[in-house]
Amino acid sequence: MEFSAIITMLLVAVVLLLLIVTRLSADLILMGAALLLMLTGILEPAEALSGFSNTGVLTVAVLYVVAAGLTETGAVQWIAQNLLGRPTSVRRAYGRLLLPAAGMSGFLNNTAVVAMLLPAVQDWSARLRIPVSKMLIPLSYMAIAGGTMTLIGTSTNLVVNGLLQSEKGVSLRMFDIAFIGVPLTLAVALFVFLFGDRLLPNRQSALEQLDDAREYSVEFTVVAGGPIAGKTVSAAGLRSLTHGYLARIEREDHLVLEVTPETHLDPGDVLIFIGAPQCTGELRQIRGLTPNAGDIQKLSMPHAQRRLVEAIVGADCAGIGMSVKESGFRGRYNAVILSISRNGEMLLGKIGEVKLRVGDTLLMEASEDFVSHYKNRRDFMLVSTLSDHAPANFKKAPWAIAILLGMVLLNAFGILEVIQAALLAAAAMLATGCLSAGNVRRHIDLQVIIVIAASFALGAAMVKTGAAQIVAEVLLFPGMSSFTALAMIFLVTVLCTELLTNNAAAILVFPIAMAVAETVGANFMPFAITVMIAASASFIIPIGYQTNLMVMGPGGYRVWDFVRIGVPVSIISGIVTLSVVPLIWPL
């Protein structure tokens, strides 16, 4: 055994240990490993940093931009609201949630899907009186499984495809892995549908929502020709809001005081809601409603730069003792007041006629830098952002959905490579205004990109020094069949992804899998696909996959909750993978 191979295997072991037992960030650990490989001469700088130019890694970064366009336009929220509905039991809720979440994850990065659906599912669970702990692990699992249906569903698929391109000259198309991804997704969905309610805990969220003493009255107008005009209050989804309720309706020259679920909404109706500050953000996600503040349209800022802000009027605020209109509040602060709360009670009537007092709490739509600009000035005593995202620009949602479909079709029909289609889609998101150029950087998770790219150095060193071949020979025993070797690779990959991360596991096991395939004289493709699927099959320990970590806190979960349902799900994923992969890609 060469000295360089020994050094490489020791370094890999140290990296694995550090990732498991320390709190050091993964990007620092892996970049440090890449640096050591360069300093020891095992890899040339170009070899150690090759991951940063890998098409799979670059595609992951570009797809963050595409997903951001869908987020900013509210396209995903709109789809979720129309699909989730109002089921009456946990199992019916699964019927509404599981396949739509998987379907969206097939075309968007599954981490982005969970990030976008998480607040919607939390609110949905609260309205249905279903414990959120029954819903969030299924959301994460379906996002993971759904990500195996297409090439762009998860970064792991793109990373393995990038390795196949660089090592074997093979490039997968959009739906090549659907042959395994679809049956796997259906099998996981069926198991969760049948046994999820029984296996998941009935537990409150770790961040229980507290009743807020600050109540506001906010007004929204029913848009003529919009999707809720002519519908009943119940059909429009306004009967089961999480943070407020519809108190009355102003219709032409009279008030509708008795608002029932069967009350019809007419175009131009002014709907008056009472509730917590978050109610405004909730209503902003409903298509067909627009804030009844005429000055909203006059704000001198792009739509994507607006934020929902709460502020308490200070002693130096312009216009104290004057009405909002007289003070020229919008022009002075470039913000529009949506509602005013005084002494913990909402103020009714026209906002423009309210005379401001010190201590009034204002709910406003303002610029994204409003908080940083006024937090140290005496105009306001306390300023906070209620939402880090701009209100969804639903007018652009059809453009965003069309761009996504175009990206998928261009690759599916072999017109463009996935990186080319993704770059074109990202450019289209910017050109059509679905996403502002200023927001691009904050939507790209650089830590994830660095972790993936730096991991390539370890994989390259495993191949160059012969360490991958040595590990493969250790794992094999005389007379081992190709199928047994494939099953072993699945198990090794799953163990690595549970202890590390999905991308690190795929990159580390890939060269070993290729060496195993060569040793047993088998086709390398089923081994590559198995690594791709197994690296995503992280259901048992939450640290193995980012979506599991994302739902752990909001769902109030413990590690044992994942183990109890994750073990049978992992066994099912293994059975499906090892049954289907050899049929599609013969050994």
WOSULDA-V308343 format. One record per residue. RES is the residue in one small letter. PSI is psi in whole degrees, -180 to 180 (* if undefined). OMEGA is omega in whole degrees, 0 to 359 (none if undefined). NEAR is the number of other C-alpha atoms within 12 Angstrom. Layout:
res: <RES | RES>
psi: <PSI | PSI>
omega: <OMEGA | OMEGA>
near: <NEAR | NEAR>
//
This chain:
res: <m | e | f | s | a | i | i | t | m | l | l | v | a | v | v | l | l | l | l | i | v | t | r | l | s | a | d | l | i | l | m | g | a | a | l | l | l | m | l | t | g | i | l | e | p | a | e | a | l | s | g | f | s | n | t | g | v | l | t | v | a | v | l | y | v | v | a | a | g | l | t | e | t | g | a | v | q | w | i | a | q | n | l | l | g | r | p | t | s | v | r | r | a | y | g | r | l | l | l | p | a | a | g | m | s | g | f | l | n | n | t | a | v | v | a | m | l | l | p | a | v | q | d | w | s | a | r | l | r | i | p | v | s | k | m | l | i | p | l | s | y | m | a | i | a | g | g | t | m | t | l | i | g | t | s | t | n | l | v | v | n | g | l | l | q | s | e | k | g | v | s | l | r | m | f | d | i | a | f | i | g | v | p | l | t | l | a | v | a | l | f | v | f | l | f | g | d | r | l | l | p | n | r | q | s | a | l | e | q | l | d | d | a | r | e | y | s | v | e | f | t | v | v | a | g | g | p | i | a | g | k | t | v | s | a | a | g | l | r | s | l | t | h | g | y | l | a | r | i | e | r | e | d | h | l | v | l | e | v | t | p | e | t | h | l | d | p | g | d | v | l | i | f | i | g | a | p | q | c | t | g | e | l | r | q | i | r | g | l | t | p | n | a | g | d | i | q | k | l | s | m | p | h | a | q | r | r | l | v | e | a | i | v | g | a | d | c | a | g | i | g | m | s | v | k | e | s | g | f | r | g | r | y | n | a | v | i | l | s | i | s | r | n | g | e | m | l | l | g | k | i | g | e | v | k | l | r | v | g | d | t | l | l | m | e | a | s | e | d | f | v | s | h | y | k | n | r | r | d | f | m | l | v | s | t | l | s | d | h | a | p | a | n | f | k | k | a | p | w | a | i | a | i | l | l | g | m | v | l | l | n | a | f | g | i | l | e | v | i | q | a | a | l | l | a | a | a | a | m | l | a | t | g | c | l | s | a | g | n | v | r | r | h | i | d | l | q | v | i | i | v | i | a | a | s | f | a | l | g | a | a | m | v | k | t | g | a | a | q | i | v | a | e | v | l | l | f | p | g | m | s | s | f | t | a | l | a | m | i | f | l | v | t | v | l | c | t | e | l | l | t | n | n | a | a | a | i | l | v | f | p | i | a | m | a | v | a | e | t | v | g | a | n | f | m | p | f | a | i | t | v | m | i | a | a | s | a | s | f | i | i | p | i | g | y | q | t | n | l | m | v | m | g | p | g | g | y | r | v | w | d | f | v | r | i | g | v | p | v | s | i | i | s | g | i | v | t | l | s | v | v | p | l | i | w | p | l>
psi: <128 | 152 | -38 | -35 | -39 | -46 | -43 | -45 | -37 | -41 | -42 | -42 | -43 | -43 | -46 | -44 | -45 | -40 | -32 | -44 | -9 | 168 | 6 | 142 | 147 | -35 | -37 | -42 | -47 | -36 | -36 | -40 | -43 | -39 | -43 | -38 | -33 | -43 | -33 | -5 | 5 | -39 | 144 | 155 | -40 | -36 | -43 | -31 | 14 | -25 | -29 | -14 | 4 | 135 | -33 | -44 | -45 | -36 | -39 | -46 | -43 | -37 | -23 | -38 | -43 | -45 | -36 | -38 | -40 | -33 | -49 | -31 | -6 | 15 | -43 | -41 | -40 | -43 | -45 | -44 | -35 | -27 | -33 | -43 | -154 | 69 | 161 | 3 | 166 | -44 | -40 | -33 | -39 | -40 | -31 | -31 | -43 | -59 | -39 | -42 | -42 | -41 | -43 | -37 | -23 | -23 | -6 | 154 | 131 | -29 | -42 | -38 | -47 | -40 | -38 | -36 | -20 | -54 | -34 | -42 | -36 | -49 | -41 | -45 | -41 | -41 | -36 | -5 | 36 | 131 | 132 | -23 | -17 | -15 | -28 | -37 | -44 | -38 | -47 | -46 | -41 | -32 | -39 | -50 | -43 | -29 | -14 | -1 | -25 | 166 | -30 | 6 | -28 | 154 | -28 | -43 | -43 | -37 | -48 | -38 | -39 | -39 | -40 | -40 | -45 | -34 | -37 | -6 | 23 | 136 | 127 | 152 | 176 | -48 | 15 | -35 | 4 | -25 | -32 | -36 | -41 | -52 | -35 | -45 | -43 | -38 | -43 | -42 | -42 | -41 | -47 | -41 | -42 | -37 | -5 | -46 | -36 | -35 | -21 | 149 | 158 | 90 | 147 | 154 | 150 | -24 | 72 | 138 | 128 | 149 | 127 | 131 | -20 | 117 | 145 | 157 | 121 | 148 | 134 | 148 | 139 | 118 | 128 | 132 | 1 | 172 | -15 | -8 | 128 | -12 | 165 | 164 | -42 | -46 | -28 | -5 | 19 | 0 | -18 | 46 | 150 | -38 | 5 | -174 | 156 | 113 | -44 | 171 | 132 | 119 | 110 | -109 | 19 | 165 | 138 | 102 | -32 | 91 | 115 | 166 | -23 | -2 | 130 | 146 | 124 | 150 | 134 | -7 | 138 | 115 | 128 | 116 | 148 | 133 | -166 | 168 | -34 | -14 | -39 | -44 | -37 | -43 | -28 | -16 | 1 | 118 | 138 | -3 | 143 | 142 | 137 | 52 | 103 | -29 | -14 | -43 | -13 | -1 | 134 | 64 | 150 | 153 | -38 | -14 | 7 | 147 | 156 | 122 | 144 | 134 | 147 | 128 | 128 | 179 | -28 | 9 | 133 | 135 | 8 | 130 | -10 | 162 | 159 | -41 | -44 | -32 | -12 | 42 | -46 | -45 | -34 | -43 | -2 | 48 | 148 | 129 | 124 | -30 | 157 | 133 | 134 | 123 | 37 | 3 | 143 | 148 | 131 | 172 | -176 | 127 | -39 | -21 | -4 | 132 | 125 | 144 | 155 | 132 | -12 | 139 | 123 | 135 | 118 | 157 | 120 | -178 | 160 | -19 | 11 | -45 | -49 | -29 | -37 | -1 | -22 | 15 | 162 | 3 | -38 | 140 | -30 | 130 | 133 | 148 | 126 | -23 | 134 | -2 | 150 | 150 | 139 | 132 | 81 | -23 | -27 | -7 | -44 | -37 | -46 | -43 | -41 | -39 | -42 | -47 | -41 | -41 | -46 | -47 | -39 | -37 | -39 | -36 | 8 | 16 | -42 | 151 | 160 | -37 | -38 | -44 | -39 | -43 | -43 | -42 | -42 | -43 | -39 | -37 | -41 | -43 | -35 | -3 | 10 | -25 | 135 | 148 | -33 | -21 | -2 | -49 | -39 | -12 | -13 | 121 | 94 | -32 | -42 | -44 | -43 | -42 | -47 | -49 | -42 | -29 | -28 | -29 | -42 | -43 | -42 | -40 | -37 | -38 | -47 | -40 | -8 | 6 | -36 | -41 | -38 | -46 | -41 | -42 | -33 | -38 | -27 | 152 | 158 | 134 | 9 | 132 | 163 | -39 | -42 | -40 | -39 | -44 | -39 | -42 | -39 | -48 | -45 | -43 | -42 | -43 | -42 | -42 | -29 | -34 | -27 | -122 | 164 | -44 | -42 | -40 | -45 | -43 | -37 | -39 | -26 | -53 | -33 | -43 | -40 | -39 | -38 | -46 | -41 | -39 | -41 | 1 | 34 | 163 | 135 | -22 | -47 | -31 | -40 | -44 | -39 | -42 | -43 | -47 | -45 | -34 | -25 | -12 | 57 | 93 | -13 | -47 | 128 | -26 | -14 | -23 | 136 | -35 | -33 | -41 | -35 | -34 | -9 | -50 | -55 | -30 | -6 | 32 | 157 | 166 | -39 | -29 | -40 | -40 | -45 | -41 | -25 | -33 | -52 | -34 | -40 | -40 | -43 | -43 | -36 | -43 | -45 | -46 | -49 | -16 | -38 | -43 | -48 | -22 | -38 | -41 | 90 | 143 | *>
omega: <182 | 181 | 181 | 178 | 178 | 180 | 181 | 181 | 176 | 180 | 177 | 179 | 179 | 179 | 179 | 180 | 180 | 179 | 184 | 193 | 181 | 178 | 177 | 181 | 185 | 182 | 178 | 180 | 185 | 175 | 175 | 177 | 178 | 178 | 179 | 178 | 176 | 183 | 179 | 179 | 178 | 177 | 170 | 179 | 180 | 179 | 182 | 184 | 183 | 180 | 181 | 176 | 180 | 183 | 179 | 180 | 180 | 179 | 177 | 181 | 181 | 181 | 171 | 180 | 178 | 179 | 179 | 177 | 178 | 178 | 185 | 181 | 180 | 183 | 181 | 178 | 181 | 178 | 182 | 181 | 181 | 183 | 188 | 176 | 184 | 179 | 186 | 179 | 180 | 182 | 176 | 175 | 175 | 179 | 179 | 190 | 197 | 185 | 175 | 179 | 178 | 180 | 178 | 180 | 178 | 185 | 174 | 175 | 187 | 175 | 179 | 180 | 180 | 179 | 182 | 184 | 185 | 179 | 179 | 180 | 177 | 179 | 180 | 179 | 180 | 180 | 183 | 184 | 176 | 179 | 182 | 178 | 177 | 191 | 191 | 173 | 174 | 177 | 180 | 182 | 181 | 175 | 178 | 182 | 180 | 179 | 179 | 186 | 180 | 182 | 184 | 185 | 179 | 181 | 180 | 179 | 182 | 179 | 179 | 177 | 176 | 177 | 177 | 179 | 185 | 184 | 188 | 181 | 181 | 179 | 179 | 174 | 189 | 189 | 181 | 183 | 178 | 180 | 176 | 184 | 182 | 178 | 177 | 180 | 180 | 180 | 179 | 180 | 180 | 180 | 180 | 180 | 185 | 190 | 184 | 181 | 183 | 187 | 183 | 184 | 173 | 192 | 176 | 175 | 175 | 179 | 183 | 178 | 179 | 175 | 184 | 181 | 182 | 177 | 179 | 168 | 180 | 183 | 176 | 181 | 175 | 184 | 177 | 181 | 180 | 186 | 181 | 178 | 181 | 179 | 173 | 178 | 181 | 182 | 180 | 179 | 184 | 181 | 188 | 177 | 182 | 191 | 180 | 179 | 178 | 186 | 181 | 182 | 172 | 183 | 182 | 186 | 180 | 180 | 171 | 186 | 180 | 181 | 180 | 177 | 182 | 180 | 180 | 179 | 179 | 175 | 179 | 176 | 173 | 183 | 183 | 182 | 176 | 180 | 181 | 180 | 183 | 181 | 180 | 177 | 179 | 181 | 180 | 180 | 181 | 179 | 179 | 175 | 176 | 181 | 181 | 176 | 186 | 182 | 179 | 183 | 184 | 180 | 184 | 177 | 176 | 181 | 185 | 182 | 182 | 179 | 175 | 189 | 175 | 182 | 177 | 184 | 179 | 186 | 183 | 181 | 180 | 173 | 177 | 183 | 177 | 176 | 179 | 181 | 181 | 184 | 184 | 187 | 183 | 182 | 183 | 186 | 183 | 181 | 179 | 179 | 178 | 181 | 180 | 176 | 181 | 181 | 178 | 180 | 181 | 176 | 180 | 179 | 182 | 183 | 182 | 182 | 180 | 176 | 185 | 176 | 174 | 181 | 175 | 177 | 185 | 171 | 190 | 165 | 187 | 181 | 183 | 179 | 181 | 183 | 182 | 183 | 188 | 185 | 180 | 178 | 185 | 176 | 180 | 182 | 181 | 180 | 178 | 177 | 179 | 179 | 179 | 183 | 174 | 174 | 186 | 179 | 188 | 179 | 181 | 184 | 178 | 177 | 182 | 180 | 179 | 179 | 178 | 179 | 178 | 178 | 181 | 184 | 180 | 178 | 183 | 181 | 175 | 180 | 180 | 170 | 185 | 179 | 179 | 180 | 180 | 178 | 179 | 180 | 179 | 178 | 179 | 177 | 179 | 184 | 182 | 179 | 176 | 180 | 179 | 182 | 181 | 182 | 185 | 186 | 185 | 178 | 180 | 180 | 185 | 180 | 178 | 180 | 180 | 179 | 181 | 184 | 181 | 179 | 181 | 181 | 179 | 178 | 179 | 180 | 178 | 181 | 187 | 184 | 183 | 181 | 180 | 179 | 179 | 179 | 180 | 181 | 178 | 182 | 183 | 172 | 185 | 177 | 180 | 180 | 179 | 181 | 178 | 177 | 179 | 179 | 179 | 179 | 177 | 182 | 180 | 181 | 179 | 179 | 179 | 183 | 177 | 183 | 183 | 174 | 183 | 183 | 178 | 179 | 181 | 183 | 181 | 184 | 183 | 180 | 177 | 180 | 179 | 179 | 177 | 180 | 180 | 183 | 181 | 178 | 182 | 174 | 183 | 186 | 178 | 178 | 178 | 180 | 179 | 176 | 180 | 182 | 183 | 179 | 177 | 185 | 181 | 185 | 192 | 183 | 187 | 183 | 186 | 184 | 188 | 182 | 177 | 177 | 182 | 183 | 187 | 180 | 180 | 179 | 182 | 186 | 169 | 182 | 182 | 179 | 178 | 182 | 186 | 179 | 185 | 180 | 178 | 178 | 178 | 178 | 178 | 180 | 177 | 180 | 181 | 182 | 184 | 176 | 188 | 186 | 180 | 177 | 183 | 179 | 186 | 178 | none>
near: <15 | 14 | 15 | 23 | 28 | 21 | 26 | 38 | 32 | 21 | 30 | 38 | 20 | 21 | 34 | 30 | 20 | 23 | 30 | 23 | 15 | 15 | 12 | 17 | 20 | 32 | 27 | 23 | 31 | 40 | 30 | 28 | 39 | 41 | 26 | 28 | 38 | 24 | 14 | 20 | 21 | 34 | 31 | 20 | 22 | 20 | 28 | 35 | 32 | 30 | 36 | 31 | 26 | 34 | 34 | 41 | 41 | 32 | 41 | 49 | 39 | 38 | 46 | 41 | 41 | 48 | 44 | 47 | 48 | 46 | 42 | 41 | 39 | 37 | 38 | 42 | 37 | 33 | 31 | 34 | 31 | 23 | 26 | 32 | 29 | 32 | 20 | 18 | 20 | 32 | 25 | 22 | 35 | 39 | 31 | 31 | 43 | 43 | 35 | 34 | 49 | 45 | 36 | 43 | 42 | 39 | 43 | 45 | 45 | 46 | 45 | 40 | 44 | 44 | 33 | 40 | 42 | 37 | 31 | 37 | 44 | 37 | 33 | 37 | 36 | 25 | 27 | 26 | 24 | 31 | 32 | 41 | 40 | 44 | 53 | 50 | 53 | 53 | 51 | 49 | 53 | 51 | 51 | 54 | 56 | 48 | 48 | 51 | 42 | 43 | 47 | 52 | 46 | 49 | 50 | 49 | 51 | 47 | 52 | 52 | 45 | 43 | 42 | 32 | 21 | 21 | 23 | 19 | 12 | 16 | 31 | 35 | 30 | 38 | 29 | 27 | 41 | 34 | 27 | 38 | 44 | 32 | 28 | 40 | 42 | 31 | 31 | 44 | 38 | 24 | 31 | 39 | 32 | 21 | 23 | 36 | 27 | 18 | 26 | 32 | 28 | 22 | 23 | 24 | 28 | 18 | 17 | 18 | 17 | 11 | 14 | 17 | 16 | 31 | 32 | 41 | 41 | 45 | 41 | 40 | 33 | 36 | 24 | 20 | 16 | 22 | 23 | 28 | 25 | 23 | 24 | 21 | 30 | 23 | 23 | 32 | 32 | 40 | 25 | 26 | 34 | 33 | 32 | 31 | 34 | 38 | 29 | 28 | 33 | 28 | 20 | 14 | 10 | 11 | 16 | 22 | 15 | 15 | 24 | 20 | 20 | 17 | 25 | 25 | 39 | 29 | 26 | 27 | 34 | 32 | 38 | 40 | 39 | 33 | 35 | 34 | 41 | 35 | 37 | 43 | 40 | 37 | 41 | 33 | 38 | 36 | 37 | 33 | 38 | 38 | 37 | 32 | 28 | 20 | 26 | 29 | 20 | 17 | 27 | 21 | 24 | 25 | 31 | 36 | 30 | 36 | 35 | 42 | 40 | 39 | 41 | 35 | 35 | 26 | 20 | 19 | 30 | 27 | 28 | 25 | 20 | 20 | 20 | 32 | 26 | 20 | 21 | 23 | 32 | 29 | 22 | 20 | 29 | 29 | 36 | 40 | 46 | 45 | 45 | 43 | 36 | 27 | 18 | 21 | 22 | 29 | 32 | 24 | 18 | 22 | 33 | 28 | 21 | 29 | 25 | 35 | 27 | 28 | 23 | 35 | 36 | 48 | 43 | 45 | 46 | 48 | 33 | 31 | 23 | 32 | 32 | 17 | 19 | 29 | 22 | 15 | 20 | 19 | 29 | 32 | 24 | 28 | 29 | 30 | 30 | 28 | 29 | 24 | 32 | 35 | 38 | 39 | 37 | 35 | 24 | 31 | 31 | 24 | 29 | 38 | 35 | 22 | 35 | 38 | 24 | 28 | 36 | 35 | 24 | 25 | 30 | 25 | 18 | 19 | 17 | 23 | 30 | 40 | 37 | 24 | 32 | 40 | 30 | 27 | 40 | 36 | 27 | 29 | 40 | 29 | 18 | 23 | 31 | 42 | 41 | 33 | 23 | 17 | 29 | 29 | 16 | 18 | 30 | 26 | 24 | 23 | 20 | 32 | 35 | 34 | 38 | 49 | 44 | 43 | 49 | 46 | 42 | 53 | 47 | 40 | 43 | 40 | 33 | 27 | 27 | 28 | 34 | 36 | 31 | 26 | 32 | 30 | 23 | 17 | 26 | 27 | 17 | 13 | 12 | 20 | 19 | 29 | 29 | 24 | 38 | 46 | 34 | 31 | 44 | 42 | 33 | 32 | 42 | 41 | 31 | 37 | 40 | 37 | 29 | 41 | 42 | 46 | 51 | 47 | 47 | 50 | 49 | 47 | 49 | 52 | 42 | 42 | 50 | 42 | 34 | 39 | 36 | 24 | 28 | 28 | 19 | 26 | 27 | 34 | 37 | 38 | 48 | 47 | 49 | 50 | 50 | 52 | 57 | 55 | 50 | 57 | 57 | 51 | 48 | 35 | 36 | 34 | 28 | 35 | 43 | 34 | 42 | 44 | 30 | 31 | 41 | 35 | 25 | 32 | 38 | 31 | 33 | 27 | 25 | 19 | 31 | 39 | 25 | 23 | 34 | 35 | 25 | 24 | 37 | 38 | 27 | 28 | 43 | 37 | 27 | 31 | 45 | 36 | 23 | 27 | 38 | 28 | 16 | 22 | 24 | 19 | 27>
//
